[in-house]
Amino acid sequence: MATKIAVESIEGLRYKLRMFGIPIDGPANTFVDNNSVVLNATIPTSTLKKKHNSIAYHRVRESIASGIIRIAKVSGKKNLADMLTKPLPANELINMARKILYFPYVYESNEDTLNM
């Protein structure tokens, strides 16, 4: 279900960018940390038992087939979205934040304080 929501958001953003005159080349990379999502989305013969999951599954498969998204697995330790969705120790949170933000603070694990 979360992948279907991501697909709908990606399609909306791609549409808006095209309306602004920005060309879009190739599919959007979508990284997930759930192996079953990767397998179900990339293997056309997989089947689901629940109807609402099946509808979401076919929506994701359609966007993969049309070249809108590409799904890949990323481990939980490297998934940057985890810093927004899971409680993490301060040092892991800061290390993840440094990968995408300018973050000048230095974390010292011995004192459990942030130094400027």
Phi and psi restraints in degrees (value plus and minus 20) as a CYANA .aco file:
   2 ALA   PHI     -86.1   -46.1
   2 ALA   PSI     -54.6   -14.6
   3 THR   PHI     -88.0   -48.0
   3 THR   PSI     -56.4   -16.4
   4 LYS   PHI     -84.3   -44.3
   4 LYS   PSI     -61.0   -21.0
   5 ILE   PHI     -84.4   -44.4
   5 ILE   PSI     -60.2   -20.2
   6 ALA   PHI     -83.3   -43.3
   6 ALA   PSI     -61.7   -21.7
   7 VAL   PHI     -81.1   -41.1
   7 VAL   PSI     -64.4   -24.4
   8 GLU   PHI     -84.2   -44.2
   8 GLU   PSI     -58.0   -18.0
   9 SER   PHI     -87.5   -47.5
   9 SER   PSI     -62.4   -22.4
  10 ILE   PHI     -82.9   -42.9
  10 ILE   PSI     -63.9   -23.9
  11 GLU   PHI     -83.0   -43.0
  11 GLU   PSI     -59.5   -19.5
  12 GLY   PHI     -84.1   -44.1
  12 GLY   PSI     -63.0   -23.0
  13 LEU   PHI     -86.3   -46.3
  13 LEU   PSI     -61.0   -21.0
  14 ARG   PHI     -83.0   -43.0
  14 ARG   PSI     -60.0   -20.0
  15 TYR   PHI     -82.9   -42.9
  15 TYR   PSI     -66.2   -26.2
  16 LYS   PHI     -83.0   -43.0
  16 LYS   PSI     -61.3   -21.3
  17 LEU   PHI     -83.1   -43.1
  17 LEU   PSI     -61.0   -21.0
  18 ARG   PHI     -84.1   -44.1
  18 ARG   PSI     -56.7   -16.7
  19 MET   PHI     -86.7   -46.7
  19 MET   PSI     -48.7    -8.7
  20 PHE   PHI    -100.9   -60.9
  20 PHE   PSI     -24.1    15.9
  21 GLY   PHI      70.6   110.6
  21 GLY   PSI      -7.2    32.8
  22 ILE   PHI    -111.8   -71.8
  22 ILE   PSI      99.7   139.7
  23 PRO   PHI     -92.0   -52.0
  23 PRO   PSI     124.2   164.2
  24 ILE   PHI    -132.8   -92.8
  24 ILE   PSI      99.1   139.1
  25 ASP   PHI    -130.4   -90.4
  25 ASP   PSI     103.1   143.1
  26 GLY   PHI      57.8    97.8
  26 GLY   PSI     154.1   194.1
  27 PRO   PHI     -98.4   -58.4
  27 PRO   PSI     139.2   179.2
  28 ALA   PHI    -104.5   -64.5
  28 ALA   PSI     113.1   153.1
  29 ASN   PHI     -96.9   -56.9
  29 ASN   PSI     107.5   147.5
  30 THR   PHI    -140.0  -100.0
  30 THR   PSI      96.7   136.7
  31 PHE   PHI    -123.0   -83.0
  31 PHE   PSI     110.0   150.0
  32 VAL   PHI    -147.3  -107.3
  32 VAL   PSI     135.6   175.6
  33 ASP   PHI    -128.4   -88.4
  33 ASP   PSI     -10.3    29.7
  34 ASN   PHI    -126.0   -86.0
  34 ASN   PSI      95.2   135.2
  35 ASN   PHI     -84.6   -44.6
  35 ASN   PSI     -53.9   -13.9
  36 SER   PHI     -87.9   -47.9
  36 SER   PSI     -52.0   -12.0
  37 VAL   PHI     -84.8   -44.8
  37 VAL   PSI     -62.9   -22.9
  38 VAL   PHI     -83.0   -43.0
  38 VAL   PSI     -66.6   -26.6
  39 LEU   PHI     -85.5   -45.5
  39 LEU   PSI     -64.9   -24.9
  40 ASN   PHI     -86.8   -46.8
  40 ASN   PSI     -53.9   -13.9
  41 ALA   PHI     -99.5   -59.5
  41 ALA   PSI     -48.1    -8.1
  42 THR   PHI    -120.0   -80.0
  42 THR   PSI     -35.0     5.0
  43 ILE   PHI    -123.7   -83.7
  43 ILE   PSI      90.5   130.5
  44 PRO   PHI     -84.6   -44.6
  44 PRO   PSI     -42.7    -2.7
  45 THR   PHI    -106.9   -66.9
  45 THR   PSI     -24.6    15.4
  46 SER   PHI     -91.4   -51.4
  46 SER   PSI     125.0   165.0
  47 THR   PHI    -144.6  -104.6
  47 THR   PSI     132.7   172.7
  48 LEU   PHI    -140.1  -100.1
  48 LEU   PSI     130.9   170.9
  49 LYS   PHI    -110.8   -70.8
  49 LYS   PSI     -50.4   -10.4
  50 LYS   PHI    -107.7   -67.7
  50 LYS   PSI     116.7   156.7
  51 LYS   PHI     -86.4   -46.4
  51 LYS   PSI     -63.3   -23.3
  52 HIS   PHI     -87.3   -47.3
  52 HIS   PSI     -54.4   -14.4
  53 ASN   PHI     -88.5   -48.5
  53 ASN   PSI     -55.9   -15.9
  54 SER   PHI     -85.9   -45.9
  54 SER   PSI     -59.3   -19.3
  55 ILE   PHI     -85.3   -45.3
  55 ILE   PSI     -64.8   -24.8
  56 ALA   PHI     -83.4   -43.4
  56 ALA   PSI     -60.1   -20.1
  57 TYR   PHI     -80.0   -40.0
  57 TYR   PSI     -66.8   -26.8
  58 HIS   PHI     -88.0   -48.0
  58 HIS   PSI     -52.0   -12.0
  59 ARG   PHI     -84.3   -44.3
  59 ARG   PSI     -63.2   -23.2
  60 VAL   PHI     -88.3   -48.3
  60 VAL   PSI     -64.1   -24.1
  61 ARG   PHI     -80.2   -40.2
  61 ARG   PSI     -58.2   -18.2
  62 GLU   PHI     -82.9   -42.9
  62 GLU   PSI     -61.8   -21.8
  63 SER   PHI     -91.9   -51.9
  63 SER   PSI     -50.7   -10.7
  64 ILE   PHI     -88.7   -48.7
  64 ILE   PSI     -64.7   -24.7
  65 ALA   PHI     -84.9   -44.9
  65 ALA   PSI     -52.8   -12.8
  66 SER   PHI    -106.5   -66.5
  66 SER   PSI     -20.5    19.5
  67 GLY   PHI      60.6   100.6
  67 GLY   PSI       3.2    43.2
  68 ILE   PHI    -104.1   -64.1
  68 ILE   PSI     -61.7   -21.7
  69 ILE   PHI    -149.6  -109.6
  69 ILE   PSI     144.3   184.3
  70 ARG   PHI    -155.9  -115.9
  70 ARG   PSI     108.2   148.2
  71 ILE   PHI    -121.2   -81.2
  71 ILE   PSI     116.0   156.0
  72 ALA   PHI    -161.0  -121.0
  72 ALA   PSI     133.1   173.1
  73 LYS   PHI    -111.9   -71.9
  73 LYS   PSI     117.2   157.2
  74 VAL   PHI    -147.7  -107.7
  74 VAL   PSI     119.5   159.5
  75 SER   PHI     -87.2   -47.2
  75 SER   PSI     136.6   176.6
  76 GLY   PHI     -81.5   -41.5
  76 GLY   PSI     -49.2    -9.2
  77 LYS   PHI     -90.8   -50.8
  77 LYS   PSI     -45.2    -5.2
  78 LYS   PHI    -127.3   -87.3
  78 LYS   PSI     -19.2    20.8
  79 ASN   PHI     -99.4   -59.4
  79 ASN   PSI      89.6   129.6
  80 LEU   PHI     -88.3   -48.3
  80 LEU   PSI     -42.0    -2.0
  81 ALA   PHI     -88.9   -48.9
  81 ALA   PSI     -40.6    -0.6
  82 ASP   PHI     -81.7   -41.7
  82 ASP   PSI     -47.5    -7.5
  83 MET   PHI     -89.4   -49.4
  83 MET   PSI     -37.0     3.0
  84 LEU   PHI    -119.6   -79.6
  84 LEU   PSI     -34.9     5.1
  85 THR   PHI    -139.6   -99.6
  85 THR   PSI     -32.4     7.6
  86 LYS   PHI    -152.1  -112.1
  86 LYS   PSI     127.0   167.0
  87 PRO   PHI     -93.1   -53.1
  87 PRO   PSI     105.6   145.6
  88 LEU   PHI    -144.4  -104.4
  88 LEU   PSI     133.3   173.3
  89 PRO   PHI     -80.8   -40.8
  89 PRO   PSI     132.7   172.7
  90 ALA   PHI     -77.5   -37.5
  90 ALA   PSI     -61.7   -21.7
  91 ASN   PHI     -87.0   -47.0
  91 ASN   PSI     -57.6   -17.6
  92 GLU   PHI     -87.8   -47.8
  92 GLU   PSI     -61.0   -21.0
  93 LEU   PHI     -81.7   -41.7
  93 LEU   PSI     -64.7   -24.7
  94 ILE   PHI     -87.3   -47.3
  94 ILE   PSI     -60.6   -20.6
  95 ASN   PHI     -83.3   -43.3
  95 ASN   PSI     -59.1   -19.1
  96 MET   PHI     -87.7   -47.7
  96 MET   PSI     -61.6   -21.6
  97 ALA   PHI     -84.2   -44.2
  97 ALA   PSI     -54.3   -14.3
  98 ARG   PHI     -85.0   -45.0
  98 ARG   PSI     -44.1    -4.1
  99 LYS   PHI     -92.8   -52.8
  99 LYS   PSI     -43.6    -3.6
 100 ILE   PHI    -142.6  -102.6
 100 ILE   PSI     -32.4     7.6
 101 LEU   PHI    -146.4  -106.4
 101 LEU   PSI     138.8   178.8
 102 TYR   PHI    -100.8   -60.8
 102 TYR   PSI      96.2   136.2
 103 PHE   PHI    -155.8  -115.8
 103 PHE   PSI      74.4   114.4
 104 PRO   PHI     -98.7   -58.7
 104 PRO   PSI     -25.0    15.0
 105 TYR   PHI     -98.6   -58.6
 105 TYR   PSI     129.6   169.6
 106 VAL   PHI    -131.6   -91.6
 106 VAL   PSI     109.2   149.2
 107 TYR   PHI    -116.2   -76.2
 107 TYR   PSI     106.1   146.1
 108 GLU   PHI    -129.1   -89.1
 108 GLU   PSI      93.0   133.0
 109 SER   PHI     -90.8   -50.8
 109 SER   PSI     -41.2    -1.2
 110 ASN   PHI     -90.0   -50.0
 110 ASN   PSI     -57.5   -17.5
 111 GLU   PHI    -121.4   -81.4
 111 GLU   PSI     -28.4    11.6
 112 ASP   PHI      32.8    72.8
 112 ASP   PSI      20.2    60.2
 113 THR   PHI    -150.8  -110.8
 113 THR   PSI     139.0   179.0
 114 LEU   PHI    -117.2   -77.2
 114 LEU   PSI     108.4   148.4
 115 ASN   PHI    -128.6   -88.6
 115 ASN   PSI     120.4   160.4
